[in-house]
Amino acid sequence: MAKIIGVRFRHAGKAYYFDPSGFDIKYNDAVIVETARGIEYGRVIMAPMNYADEKLKAPLKGVLRIATAEDTAREMSNREKEKEAFRICKEKILEHGLDMKLIATEYAFDDSKILFYFTADGRIDFRELVKDLAGIFRRRIELRQIGVRDETKILGGMGVCGRPLCCHTFLEEFAPVSIKMAKEQNLSLNPAKISGCCGRLMCCLRNEAETYADLKKGLPVKGEVAEIPDGRLGEVQSVNILRQLVKIVVDVDEDEKEIVEYPVSEIKVLSHGKKGRRKAEAAEAPELTKELEALTDEAEERREKGPVKGRSGDKTGEKAEEKDGEKKSRERRRDKNRDKSRDNSRDKGRSGREAQEDRENRDGRDAAGKDKAENVSREQKKFRQAVRKALENQQAEEAEREEARRARAEAANQASAGDETPKKRRRRRHHKKKANPNESQETTG
């Protein structure tokens, strides 16, 4: 048996377990311990107790010493420094224009680093902010983004019940809460009524979920038919889970009905309603079981006899024989697989059989992988052929368009040359002589 103590470092924080290390430690004593974050100052919330060695997941760290007056004074000084660091960090956030909300500041006990907790809607680039804070405080700076539930746990507040928030007083960790818990407790599903200060579902819904689940086990469901003590039958209208009372609508006259309320122990549920889902009565269970066994035996007999041959109709005798042969082969394969599975289950404990099965499974996987690779290569080959064909078609279309363009241009030139009049021809020659006088003189000489 090992001795352990529970230590808490922050208000309503998680309790961590340590080895007393032979010190005479009592409840609410201040101790100095070593954690993953360094040397820290904490309060004992659980007095030394014996704990089974096999239940410990890892060796516990020991307590360094019981806190002295100097340690307590140093802790109080760090708390005062946190207020000043909070103010400076808030000013720097405004200077940099960062969309973040500073929640709390925490000094390490050995004064080696400062932690700043903040909330934000998304990711924040606070690298420049960290540089400024490191230059001011000359210590290691850490900024940690937390959620809205952690924010409420740190800041605290009053709940709708008029008491301090559970997460700020005694809850060490947040447990998941679902809307199903509110439904089981017959609460209004209005978000304003079942949500806490953080905007999430109230943590206290989970505190009572187990109690409501136990109380609802023996209660009928709305819509079921029940018999009241005087022998009348009625339909369940509503149930009071905490008081274990049931309201039932019964007939008084032909046209009149009344609502009566009885404890659940005084009524008897006779049948299922539209919304109710209960097990069958105990007297009917054996009969249903026998009927199911009879149907199963009949199906097994039909399977053993094989399928009934049907009329061939217009089919030839050869086709009918082929069809019967296929059916028989399917039956043989099914019987073979059944025998194989039976042998496998019988020889499950034999190492040789297991090794053989492993080899068969491995060969099957290899064959499947090979087939898959061949299918992939065939698909890739088809894809490359399709791409090559598409490129060839595109090149052919471009060549056809170029050839058609040239043909149109030649036809236009020929048409313009054939429509030229003598006057236009003389004018063209005249302009040509002016442009090349040397050429015209040589021609004339």
C-alpha positions as CSV (number, residue, x, y, z in Angstrom):
1,M,0.0,0.0,0.0
2,A,1.2,3.5,-0.9
3,K,0.3,6.7,0.8
4,I,-0.9,9.6,-1.4
5,I,-2.2,13.1,-0.9
6,G,-4.3,15.3,-3.2
7,V,-3.0,18.8,-4.1
8,R,-4.8,21.6,-5.9
9,F,-2.9,24.6,-7.4
10,R,-5.7,26.9,-8.5
11,H,-9.2,27.6,-7.2
12,A,-11.6,24.9,-8.4
13,G,-8.8,23.3,-10.4
14,K,-8.0,19.7,-10.9
15,A,-6.5,17.7,-8.0
16,Y,-3.1,16.0,-8.5
17,Y,-1.7,13.2,-6.4
18,F,1.7,13.2,-4.8
19,D,3.7,11.1,-2.4
20,P,3.9,12.7,1.2
21,S,7.6,11.7,1.3
22,G,7.4,11.1,5.1
23,F,6.1,14.6,6.0
24,D,3.4,15.1,8.5
25,I,0.9,16.7,6.2
26,K,-2.7,17.6,7.1
27,Y,-5.7,18.8,5.2
28,N,-5.4,22.4,3.9
29,D,-1.7,22.6,4.4
30,A,0.4,24.4,1.9
31,V,3.1,22.4,0.2
32,I,5.8,22.8,-2.4
33,V,5.9,20.2,-5.1
34,E,7.6,19.6,-8.5
35,T,5.4,19.2,-11.6
36,A,5.9,19.2,-15.3
37,R,5.6,22.9,-15.3
38,G,8.3,23.3,-12.6
39,I,8.2,24.1,-8.9
40,E,4.7,25.0,-7.8
41,Y,2.8,26.0,-4.6
42,G,-0.4,24.2,-3.8
43,R,-2.9,23.3,-1.1
44,V,-3.7,19.9,0.2
45,I,-7.4,19.0,-0.4
46,M,-7.1,15.3,0.5
47,A,-5.4,14.1,3.6
48,P,-2.9,11.2,3.4
49,M,-4.6,8.0,2.6
50,N,-3.6,4.4,1.6
51,Y,-3.8,3.4,-2.0
52,A,-3.2,0.0,-3.7
53,D,0.2,-0.1,-5.5
54,E,-1.3,-2.0,-8.5
55,K,-3.8,0.8,-9.2
56,L,-1.0,3.4,-9.6
57,K,-0.3,4.0,-13.3
58,A,3.1,5.6,-12.7
59,P,5.4,6.4,-9.7
60,L,4.2,9.5,-7.9
61,K,6.4,12.5,-7.4
62,G,7.2,13.4,-3.8
63,V,6.5,16.6,-1.9
64,L,9.6,18.8,-1.7
65,R,8.7,20.5,1.6
66,I,5.9,22.0,3.6
67,A,5.4,25.6,2.6
68,T,7.1,28.1,4.9
69,A,6.1,31.7,5.6
70,E,8.5,32.9,3.0
71,D,6.9,30.6,0.4
72,T,3.4,31.9,1.2
73,A,4.7,35.5,1.0
74,R,6.2,34.8,-2.3
75,E,3.0,33.3,-3.6
76,M,1.0,36.4,-2.5
77,S,3.6,38.6,-4.2
78,N,3.1,36.7,-7.4
79,R,-0.7,37.2,-7.2
80,E,-0.1,41.0,-6.9
81,K,2.2,40.9,-9.9
82,E,-0.4,39.1,-12.0
83,K,-2.7,42.1,-11.7
84,E,-0.1,44.4,-13.1
85,A,0.8,42.0,-15.9
86,F,-2.9,41.7,-16.8
87,R,-3.1,45.5,-17.2
88,I,0.0,45.8,-19.3
89,C,-1.0,42.8,-21.6
90,K,-4.4,44.3,-22.2
91,E,-2.9,47.6,-23.3
92,K,-0.5,45.9,-25.7
93,I,-3.4,43.9,-27.2
94,L,-5.2,47.2,-27.9
95,E,-2.0,48.7,-29.4
96,H,-1.6,45.7,-31.8
97,G,-5.3,45.6,-32.6
98,L,-5.7,41.9,-32.0
99,D,-9.2,40.4,-31.8
100,M,-8.7,38.5,-28.6
101,K,-10.1,38.8,-25.0
102,L,-7.6,38.4,-22.1
103,I,-9.0,36.3,-19.3
104,A,-6.4,35.7,-16.7
105,T,-2.7,35.9,-15.9
106,E,-0.6,33.4,-14.0
107,Y,2.9,33.8,-12.6
108,A,5.0,30.6,-12.0
109,F,6.1,30.1,-8.4
110,D,9.8,30.4,-9.2
111,D,9.1,33.6,-11.2
112,S,10.5,32.0,-14.4
113,K,7.6,32.5,-16.8
114,I,4.2,34.2,-17.1
115,L,1.1,32.6,-18.6
116,F,-1.7,34.6,-20.3
117,Y,-5.1,33.0,-20.9
118,F,-7.3,34.4,-23.7
119,T,-10.3,33.6,-25.8
120,A,-10.8,34.3,-29.5
121,D,-13.0,33.3,-32.4
122,G,-10.2,31.9,-34.5
123,R,-6.4,31.7,-34.7
124,I,-4.5,34.8,-33.6
125,D,-1.0,35.8,-34.8
126,F,0.4,37.1,-31.5
127,R,4.1,36.8,-32.2
128,E,4.7,40.6,-32.1
129,L,2.7,40.7,-28.8
130,V,4.9,38.0,-27.3
131,K,8.1,40.0,-28.3
132,D,6.8,43.1,-26.6
133,L,5.8,41.3,-23.4
134,A,9.1,39.5,-23.2
135,G,10.9,42.8,-23.6
136,I,8.9,44.3,-20.7
137,F,8.9,41.5,-18.2
138,R,12.3,39.8,-19.1
139,R,10.7,36.4,-18.6
140,R,9.4,33.5,-20.6
141,I,6.0,34.3,-22.0
142,E,3.2,31.8,-22.9
143,L,-0.2,32.7,-24.4
144,R,-2.8,29.9,-24.2
145,Q,-6.2,30.1,-26.0
146,I,-9.1,28.6,-24.0
147,G,-12.8,27.9,-24.6
148,V,-15.9,29.6,-23.3
149,R,-16.4,27.0,-20.6
150,D,-12.9,27.4,-19.3
151,E,-13.4,31.2,-19.3
152,T,-16.5,30.9,-17.1
153,K,-14.7,28.5,-14.8
154,I,-11.9,31.0,-14.2
155,L,-14.1,34.1,-13.9
156,G,-17.0,32.6,-12.0
157,G,-20.5,33.9,-11.6
158,M,-24.1,33.1,-10.4
159,G,-26.3,30.5,-12.0
160,V,-30.0,30.6,-12.7
161,C,-30.5,28.7,-9.4
162,G,-29.1,31.6,-7.4
163,R,-25.9,29.8,-6.4
164,P,-22.3,30.2,-7.5
165,L,-21.5,28.3,-10.7
166,C,-20.7,24.6,-10.2
167,C,-17.6,24.8,-12.5
168,H,-16.1,27.6,-10.4
169,T,-16.8,26.0,-7.0
170,F,-16.3,22.2,-7.1
171,L,-16.1,20.8,-10.6
172,E,-12.6,19.7,-11.4
173,E,-13.2,18.6,-15.1
174,F,-16.0,19.2,-17.6
175,A,-18.1,16.2,-18.4
176,P,-20.0,15.9,-21.8
177,V,-23.6,17.1,-21.6
178,S,-26.2,16.3,-24.3
179,I,-29.7,17.5,-25.2
180,K,-30.9,14.0,-24.5
181,M,-30.4,14.5,-20.8
182,A,-32.7,17.5,-20.8
183,K,-35.4,15.5,-22.7
184,E,-35.2,12.6,-20.1
185,Q,-35.7,15.1,-17.3
186,N,-38.8,16.6,-19.0
187,L,-37.2,20.0,-19.2
188,S,-38.1,22.7,-21.7
189,L,-35.9,22.6,-24.7
190,N,-35.7,26.4,-24.9
191,P,-31.9,27.2,-25.2
192,A,-32.3,30.2,-22.9
193,K,-33.6,28.0,-20.0
194,I,-31.1,25.0,-20.3
195,S,-28.0,27.0,-21.1
196,G,-25.5,28.3,-18.6
197,C,-23.5,31.6,-18.4
198,C,-21.0,30.2,-21.0
199,G,-23.8,29.6,-23.6
200,R,-23.4,25.8,-23.4
201,L,-25.8,23.3,-21.8
202,M,-25.7,23.5,-18.0
203,C,-23.4,21.1,-16.3
204,C,-26.0,20.3,-13.6
205,L,-28.0,18.4,-16.3
206,R,-25.5,15.6,-16.0
207,N,-25.5,15.6,-12.2
208,E,-29.1,14.4,-12.2
209,A,-29.1,12.3,-15.4
210,E,-28.3,9.0,-13.7
211,T,-31.0,9.6,-11.0
212,Y,-33.7,10.2,-13.7
213,A,-32.5,7.2,-15.7
214,D,-33.0,4.9,-12.6
215,L,-36.4,6.4,-11.7
216,K,-37.7,6.0,-15.3
217,K,-37.0,2.2,-15.4
218,G,-40.3,1.2,-13.8
219,L,-42.5,4.0,-15.3
220,P,-44.9,3.4,-18.2
221,V,-44.6,5.4,-21.4
222,K,-47.2,8.0,-22.6
223,G,-49.8,6.3,-24.8
224,E,-49.8,2.9,-23.1
225,V,-53.0,1.3,-21.7
226,A,-53.1,0.7,-18.0
227,E,-55.5,-0.7,-15.5
228,I,-56.3,1.3,-12.3
229,P,-57.2,-0.3,-8.9
230,D,-61.0,-0.1,-9.5
231,G,-60.7,-2.2,-12.7
232,R,-61.2,0.5,-15.3
233,L,-58.8,0.9,-18.3
234,G,-57.3,4.1,-19.4
235,E,-54.5,5.6,-21.5
236,V,-51.4,7.0,-19.8
237,Q,-51.3,10.8,-20.3
238,S,-48.2,11.9,-18.3
239,V,-45.8,10.7,-15.7
240,N,-44.1,12.5,-12.7
241,I,-40.7,10.9,-12.6
242,L,-39.6,12.3,-9.2
243,R,-42.9,11.5,-7.4
244,Q,-43.5,8.3,-9.3
245,L,-47.0,9.2,-10.1
246,V,-49.0,8.5,-13.3
247,K,-51.9,10.4,-14.8
248,I,-54.4,8.2,-16.7
249,V,-57.4,9.2,-18.9
250,V,-60.3,6.9,-18.2
251,D,-63.9,6.8,-19.5
252,V,-66.7,7.8,-17.1
253,D,-69.7,7.6,-19.5
254,E,-69.9,7.2,-23.2
255,D,-69.1,10.9,-23.9
256,E,-67.2,11.8,-20.7
257,K,-63.6,11.2,-19.6
258,E,-61.7,12.1,-16.5
259,I,-58.0,12.2,-15.5
260,V,-57.0,10.2,-12.4
261,E,-53.6,10.1,-10.8
262,Y,-52.1,6.9,-9.1
263,P,-48.7,5.8,-7.9
264,V,-47.0,3.6,-10.4
265,S,-47.1,0.7,-7.9
266,E,-50.9,0.6,-8.0
267,I,-51.5,0.4,-11.7
268,K,-50.9,-2.4,-14.2
269,V,-49.8,-1.9,-17.8
270,L,-51.8,-4.1,-20.1
271,S,-50.9,-3.3,-23.6
272,H,-48.5,-1.2,-25.7
273,G,-49.4,2.2,-27.0
274,K,-48.4,3.8,-30.3
275,K,-45.2,5.3,-28.7
276,G,-44.6,2.6,-26.1
277,R,-42.1,-0.1,-26.7
278,R,-42.0,-2.9,-24.2
279,K,-41.1,-6.6,-24.2
280,A,-43.8,-9.3,-24.8
281,E,-45.5,-10.9,-21.9
282,A,-43.8,-13.8,-20.3
283,A,-46.6,-16.2,-21.1
284,E,-46.2,-15.5,-24.9
285,A,-42.4,-15.8,-25.0
286,P,-42.3,-19.7,-25.0
287,E,-44.8,-19.9,-27.8
288,L,-43.0,-17.5,-30.0
289,T,-39.7,-19.3,-29.3
290,K,-41.3,-22.6,-30.4
291,E,-42.8,-21.1,-33.5
292,L,-39.4,-19.6,-34.5
293,E,-37.7,-22.9,-34.0
294,A,-40.2,-24.7,-36.2
295,L,-39.7,-22.2,-39.0
296,T,-36.0,-22.5,-38.7
297,D,-36.2,-26.3,-38.9
298,E,-38.4,-26.1,-42.0
299,A,-36.0,-23.8,-43.7
300,E,-33.1,-26.1,-43.0
301,E,-35.0,-29.1,-44.5
302,R,-35.8,-27.2,-47.6
303,R,-32.2,-26.1,-48.0
304,E,-31.0,-29.8,-47.6
305,K,-33.5,-31.1,-50.2
306,G,-32.4,-28.5,-52.7
307,P,-34.5,-26.3,-55.0
308,V,-37.6,-27.7,-56.6
309,K,-37.3,-28.1,-60.3
310,G,-39.8,-26.0,-62.2
311,R,-41.4,-26.6,-65.6
312,S,-39.2,-26.0,-68.5
313,G,-42.0,-24.5,-70.7
314,D,-40.6,-23.6,-74.1
315,K,-37.0,-24.2,-73.1
316,T,-35.3,-27.2,-74.5
317,G,-34.3,-30.1,-72.3
318,E,-30.6,-29.2,-72.7
319,K,-31.1,-25.7,-71.2
320,A,-33.1,-27.1,-68.3
321,E,-30.4,-29.5,-67.5
322,E,-27.8,-26.7,-67.6
323,K,-29.9,-24.7,-65.2
324,D,-30.3,-27.6,-62.8
325,G,-26.5,-28.3,-63.0
326,E,-25.8,-24.7,-62.0
327,K,-28.2,-24.9,-59.0
328,K,-26.5,-28.1,-57.9
329,S,-23.1,-26.6,-58.2
330,R,-24.2,-23.6,-56.1
331,E,-25.5,-26.0,-53.5
332,R,-22.2,-28.0,-53.4
333,R,-20.2,-24.8,-53.0
334,R,-22.4,-23.6,-50.2
335,D,-22.1,-27.0,-48.4
336,K,-18.3,-27.0,-48.9
337,N,-18.1,-23.5,-47.4
338,R,-20.3,-24.6,-44.5
339,D,-18.1,-27.6,-43.8
340,K,-15.0,-25.5,-44.1
341,S,-16.2,-23.0,-41.6
342,R,-17.2,-25.8,-39.2
343,D,-13.8,-27.4,-39.5
344,N,-12.1,-24.0,-38.9
345,S,-14.2,-23.4,-35.7
346,R,-13.4,-27.0,-34.5
347,D,-9.7,-26.7,-35.1
348,K,-9.4,-23.2,-33.8
349,G,-7.0,-24.1,-31.0
350,R,-4.6,-26.0,-33.3
351,S,-1.5,-24.0,-34.2
352,G,-1.0,-25.8,-37.5
353,R,-4.5,-25.1,-38.6
354,E,-4.1,-21.5,-37.6
355,A,-0.8,-21.2,-39.6
356,Q,-2.5,-22.8,-42.7
357,E,-5.4,-20.3,-42.4
358,D,-3.0,-17.4,-42.1
359,R,-1.2,-18.6,-45.3
360,E,-4.4,-19.0,-47.1
361,N,-5.6,-15.5,-46.0
362,R,-2.2,-14.0,-47.0
363,D,-2.3,-15.7,-50.4
364,G,-5.9,-14.4,-50.9
365,R,-4.8,-10.9,-50.0
366,D,-1.8,-11.1,-52.3
367,A,-4.0,-12.3,-55.2
368,A,-6.5,-9.6,-54.5
369,G,-3.7,-7.0,-54.4
370,K,-2.3,-8.3,-57.7
371,D,-5.7,-8.2,-59.4
372,K,-6.2,-4.7,-58.1
373,A,-2.8,-3.6,-59.5
374,E,-3.6,-5.2,-62.9
375,N,-7.0,-3.4,-62.9
376,V,-5.3,-0.1,-62.1
377,S,-2.7,-0.6,-64.8
378,R,-5.4,-1.4,-67.4
379,E,-7.3,1.7,-66.4
380,Q,-4.2,3.8,-66.7
381,K,-3.4,2.4,-70.1
382,K,-7.0,3.1,-71.3
383,F,-6.7,6.6,-69.9
384,R,-3.4,7.2,-71.8
385,Q,-4.9,5.9,-75.0
386,A,-7.9,8.2,-74.6
387,V,-5.7,11.2,-74.1
388,R,-3.5,10.3,-77.0
389,K,-6.5,9.9,-79.3
390,A,-8.0,13.2,-78.1
391,L,-4.7,15.0,-78.9
392,E,-4.6,13.4,-82.4
393,N,-8.1,14.5,-83.1
394,Q,-7.4,18.0,-81.9
395,Q,-4.3,18.3,-84.2
396,A,-6.3,16.9,-87.1
397,E,-9.1,19.5,-86.5
398,E,-6.5,22.3,-86.3
399,A,-4.9,21.2,-89.6
400,E,-8.3,21.0,-91.3
401,R,-9.1,24.5,-90.1
402,E,-5.8,25.9,-91.4
403,E,-6.2,24.3,-94.8
404,A,-9.8,25.7,-95.0
405,R,-8.5,29.2,-94.2
406,R,-5.8,29.0,-96.9
407,A,-8.3,27.8,-99.4
408,R,-10.6,30.7,-98.6
409,A,-7.7,33.2,-98.9
410,E,-6.7,31.8,-102.4
411,A,-10.3,31.9,-103.6
412,A,-10.6,35.5,-102.5
413,N,-7.4,36.5,-104.3
414,Q,-8.5,34.8,-107.5
415,A,-11.9,36.5,-107.3
416,S,-10.4,39.9,-106.8
417,A,-7.9,39.4,-109.8
418,G,-10.7,38.2,-112.1
419,D,-13.0,41.2,-111.3
420,E,-10.2,43.8,-112.0
421,T,-11.2,46.3,-114.8
422,P,-8.6,47.8,-117.4
423,K,-8.8,51.1,-115.7
424,K,-7.9,49.7,-112.3
425,R,-5.1,47.6,-114.0
426,R,-3.6,50.8,-115.5
427,R,-3.8,52.6,-112.2
428,R,-2.2,49.8,-110.4
429,R,0.7,49.7,-112.9
430,H,1.1,53.5,-112.6
431,H,1.4,53.3,-108.8
432,K,3.9,50.5,-109.2
433,K,6.1,52.6,-111.5
434,K,6.1,55.5,-109.1
435,A,7.1,53.2,-106.2
436,N,10.0,51.6,-108.2
437,P,11.3,54.1,-110.9
438,N,14.6,52.3,-111.4
439,E,12.9,49.1,-112.3
440,S,10.7,50.9,-114.8
441,Q,13.7,52.5,-116.6
442,E,15.5,49.3,-116.9
443,T,12.4,47.7,-118.4
444,T,12.0,50.6,-120.9
445,G,15.7,50.5,-122.0
